[in-house]
Amino acid sequence: MEKTARATEKAVQRCIDASCGGTFGLRERIYVCPCCGGTLEIDCRLDGLRAGGEASVWRERWASRAASHDPIDVSGVWRYREMLPFDEPIPFVTLFEGNTPVYHGPRSARYCGLDDLRLKHQGCNPTGSFKDTGMSAAVTQGVVLGAKTAVCASTGNTSASLAAYAGRAGLQAAVLLPRGQISAGKLAQSLDYGALVCEIDGNFDDCMRLIQELGDDPSIYVANSINPFRIEGQKTVAFEMMEQCLWQPPDHVVVPGGNMGNSTALGKGFQELLDLGFISRIPKLSVIQAEGAAPVARLFASLDRKQTAGGENLPATMAPVENPRTLATAIKIGAPVSWKKALRAVLRSGGEVISVSEQEIADAKAMIGRDGIGCEPGSATTVAGIKKLVAAGKIRSDENVIAVLTGHMLKDADYAANYHRGGLAIDRDAKQGSTPQPIRGAFQNTPERVAASKSAILSAMERRRSC
Ligand code: F0G
């Protein structure tokens, strides 16, 4: 394979390792750099966009598409198609992803010690998680390349999303899931959308290793976020968020961290907007991991911040967490594949990577719920993390903060029900037979058994009003 792609292409795949710098054409079905094994990203040559008019012209064009009924405009990904590495006509695969709301969360804000907090709810996507924006682009690229089967390893959301988008495109989907570690709702989605569901005896990281092996087969297309086209679809969240903020960047954007695709994508989206002059600065991007699955937070804490400022001089490797543990199963990952790209984005922005405990996640989730917003446990790491960052003086109470909620509450309804009924508990460690550690429902809302009479119901209401 040639190391340098033709200069005429709209975009190229580029190795992020500066000492390699290999570039490859968009039609190359590769997931890591064929020269050095490094991570790939897509370098969208945005000159066409620059030549197409001022920022205001593009902002107006994108905004006007939101009022159109043409499917390519309705999609919150393809509406920004000039920023994406696809030649027209694009055989786009869509379920009308994106277009997700930004809510104010006054109770969550108070809980964190902030004057205001906004929550961008990516759980309002078609399959209930943020994966849909990236999957729309990845499955479209699979179609461009003539793939027969699209595969992924997953903690449940990527698989649900791949199954749905592959179904739309008429591709076979095969998903590798760690057996017994996926919420029932997410598993049901993959089954219903017709994917081949392979339950693997192992954890997510084992599934991911198998995917990397399967990726060599020419009939197979890998749809995990190691695939740079996934990141391209997902970066549009940054564009949509900035539109919703009237192009005034917030001071902080906070996301959960698992395989680290989301943080990579947001960082890339903001950077491109800055390079084009569409925004004047990049928000500080912070990533929150669960304490029992926090390899990146651990590495981040050990970094020399001066040496690595601007995302330079990153370590070559990251020690994985061998047996990741968290009830936030979406982010139960010990060896995230996109750690380097994500770390670079966080460091460039001046953000942080920290971890939060199971108790902190559970309480933050209940607090988000009190704002009338349902998210899954992995998403609630954001509010738990913001509370910690405010307490540590890393976020000021009057700063402008957006938390990205990544999955819908109904993705893992059992977790919420168990929290409120007082039945949430996590195994203490990987050893068999250890007693589970209970998680206190500090904002528990236990259902009440009430007699079937008007007066009993009214008095139950009265009791609640007075507490
Ligand atoms: N939140 C939710 C709800 C997720 O499902 C995931 C990842 C994350 C956060 C972390 O995002 O991996 O981009 O850092 N879920 C993947 C999956 C791993 O297979 O569904 P990330």
Boltz pocket constraint, residues with backbone or C-beta under 6 A from the ligand:
constraints:
  - pocket:
      binder: B
      contacts: [[A, 129], [A, 153], [A, 154], [A, 155], [A, 156], [A, 157], [A, 158], [A, 159], [A, 225], [A, 256], [A, 257], [A, 258], [A, 259], [A, 260], [A, 261], [A, 262], [A, 263], [A, 330], [A, 331], [A, 376], [A, 378], [A, 379], [A, 406], [A, 407]]
      max_distance: 6.0
